[in-house]
Amino acid sequence: QVQLVESGGGLVQPGGSLRLSCAASGSIFSIYDMGWYRQAPGKQRDMVARITSGGRTTYADSVKGRFTISRDNAKNTVYLQMNSLKPEDTAVYYCDAHRTTVGGSYDYWGQGTQVTVSS
């Protein structure tokens, strides 16, 4: 079991920046692939960025060049640095911890943090 707590959301003007944090507890953080997803009202939850246990990163096309995902295994925390924010980035952002074993695939989710980009 992994418990995830996101923080860092808020209201920001277009072109601004925010850094989201996701603190993990309850298991060995370093073995999990971590991800950030977002969900706007009336829309499905979409992947924003992922980082594997080995540090390989993947980004949605819509955020490439603007967002950066990173992890600090010593602090059991994954970050999402968001720059050049646009109104269409407005959503609830969720942190995910994923692990695949011979016994199955597991996903753990945080409660989400609201990001609103508006002037």
C-alpha positions as CSV (number, residue, x, y, z in Angstrom):
1,Q,0.0,0.0,0.0
2,V,1.1,3.5,-0.9
3,Q,-0.4,6.7,0.5
4,L,0.0,9.8,-1.7
5,V,-0.5,13.4,-0.8
6,E,-0.4,16.1,-3.4
7,S,0.3,19.8,-2.7
8,G,1.2,23.0,-4.6
9,G,-1.9,23.7,-6.6
10,G,-3.5,27.1,-6.7
11,L,-4.5,30.0,-8.9
12,V,-2.0,31.3,-11.3
13,Q,-2.1,33.8,-14.3
14,P,-1.5,32.6,-17.8
15,G,2.3,32.4,-18.4
16,G,3.0,31.7,-14.8
17,S,4.5,28.7,-13.0
18,L,3.6,26.3,-10.3
19,R,5.4,23.3,-8.8
20,L,3.3,20.4,-7.6
21,S,4.6,17.9,-5.0
22,C,3.5,14.4,-4.2
23,A,4.7,12.9,-1.0
24,A,4.5,9.1,-0.7
25,S,4.5,6.9,2.4
26,G,3.8,3.3,3.3
27,S,6.0,1.4,0.9
28,I,9.3,1.5,-0.8
29,F,8.9,4.6,-3.0
30,S,11.9,4.0,-5.3
31,I,10.4,0.8,-6.8
32,Y,7.3,2.6,-8.2
33,D,6.8,4.3,-11.5
34,M,5.2,7.7,-10.7
35,G,2.9,9.8,-12.7
36,W,0.9,13.0,-12.8
37,Y,-2.5,12.9,-14.4
38,R,-5.1,15.6,-14.7
39,Q,-8.9,15.8,-15.1
40,A,-10.9,18.8,-16.2
41,P,-14.6,19.1,-15.5
42,G,-16.6,16.8,-17.8
43,K,-13.5,15.2,-19.2
44,Q,-11.6,12.0,-18.7
45,R,-8.4,11.7,-16.6
46,D,-5.4,12.1,-18.9
47,M,-1.7,11.4,-18.4
48,V,0.4,14.5,-18.1
49,A,3.9,13.1,-17.2
50,R,5.4,9.9,-15.9
51,I,8.8,8.9,-14.5
52,T,9.9,5.3,-14.1
53,S,11.7,3.9,-11.2
54,G,14.8,4.2,-13.3
55,G,14.2,7.8,-14.1
56,R,12.9,7.6,-17.7
57,T,10.3,10.3,-18.4
58,T,7.3,10.5,-20.7
59,Y,5.2,13.6,-21.4
60,A,1.9,14.3,-23.0
61,D,2.4,16.3,-26.2
62,S,0.4,19.2,-24.8
63,V,2.9,19.8,-22.0
64,K,6.2,18.9,-23.7
65,G,8.7,21.7,-23.2
66,R,6.7,23.4,-20.5
67,F,6.4,20.8,-17.7
68,T,9.1,18.7,-16.1
69,I,8.6,15.7,-13.8
70,S,11.3,14.7,-11.4
71,R,11.6,12.5,-8.3
72,D,13.7,12.5,-5.1
73,N,13.8,9.0,-3.7
74,A,15.5,10.2,-0.6
75,K,12.4,12.3,0.2
76,N,9.8,9.9,-1.2
77,T,8.5,12.7,-3.4
78,V,7.7,13.3,-7.0
79,Y,7.5,16.8,-8.5
80,L,5.8,18.4,-11.5
81,Q,7.3,21.8,-12.4
82,M,4.8,23.6,-14.6
83,N,5.9,26.7,-16.6
84,S,4.2,28.8,-19.2
85,L,0.9,27.8,-17.9
86,K,-2.2,28.1,-20.1
87,P,-5.9,28.3,-19.3
88,E,-6.3,24.8,-20.8
89,D,-4.0,23.4,-18.1
90,T,-6.8,24.1,-15.6
91,A,-7.7,20.8,-13.9
92,V,-7.4,18.7,-10.8
93,Y,-4.0,17.1,-10.9
94,Y,-3.5,13.6,-9.4
95,C,-0.4,11.7,-8.5
96,D,-0.2,8.0,-9.3
97,A,2.1,5.3,-8.1
98,H,2.3,2.3,-10.3
99,R,3.9,-1.1,-10.0
100,T,3.7,-4.2,-12.1
101,T,4.6,-7.6,-10.5
102,V,4.1,-11.2,-11.4
103,G,1.0,-11.0,-9.2
104,G,-0.6,-8.1,-11.1
105,S,-0.6,-4.4,-11.7
106,Y,-1.2,-1.9,-9.0
107,D,-2.1,1.8,-9.0
108,Y,-2.4,4.1,-6.0
109,W,-3.8,7.6,-6.3
110,G,-3.7,10.8,-4.3
111,Q,-6.7,13.0,-3.5
112,G,-5.8,15.6,-6.2
113,T,-4.8,19.2,-6.1
114,Q,-6.6,21.9,-8.1
115,V,-4.7,24.0,-10.6
116,T,-6.5,27.0,-12.1
117,V,-4.9,29.2,-14.8
118,S,-6.9,32.4,-15.2
119,S,-6.4,36.1,-15.4
